[in-house]
Amino acid sequence: MTDLGRRIAHHRERLGLSIEQLADRAELSSGYVRFLEEQPGSPTSDTLSQLAGALETTVDELLGGSAEKPPGRGPAMAHPSVETLDTDRCLRLIAPGGIGRVAFTGPNGPTVLPVNYKLHEGAVVFRTAHGGPMDKDLRTGLEGVDIKIGFEVDSIDEARHEGWSVMIQGPAHHVSEEELPKVIECGVTPWAGGPRELYIRIVPHQITGHRVHGL
């Protein structure tokens, strides 16, 4: 599968579309869409525009032109509005797992680090390295006392100029050897790879979220 094919498949799955449904949206044959996902191809600019429109994204995004740029560079939608999300909606949005950001106060001041996370039994679980900043800086030295931190997940829809953000606050608990077998079941893997065998669990004490969309 090529980079273009992976991006087409990613956006198709993001929208919950089958290959046939995407082909119908883009006014292309399903065989050709399948070919572009699985094999190297040279689609025309018109074909890329049709696919981008059907996938609710941009040609630049499909071609990887935005890979090295931060999201949300385009203009805001006309007359945007902010919707406050309730707890259940926030949890549904972040339930699939993915990449979030952990925020805490380190020895040099505020620190924000990206982590790959999963939800497990109502808690956020991620992995980090023993001896790293989230190991040393998130310990109180007191048995049963955890440091309260922030955890944020967001999603930006470049094509629609919309997005949402969910913030969780709660204690960062270093998973003990006794707790580890059960927590491992969630299957979280570290985004950065490497020997990151320390599991940290955040039990939400406060959950807030907002969505920005057009009227």
Helices and strands as residue ranges (DSSP letters): H 3-14, H 19-26, H 30-38, H 45-54, H 59-62, E 80-85, H 87-94, E 98-106, E 109-120, E 123-128, H 133-136, E 147-157, E 162-174, H 180-184, E 198-202, E 206-214
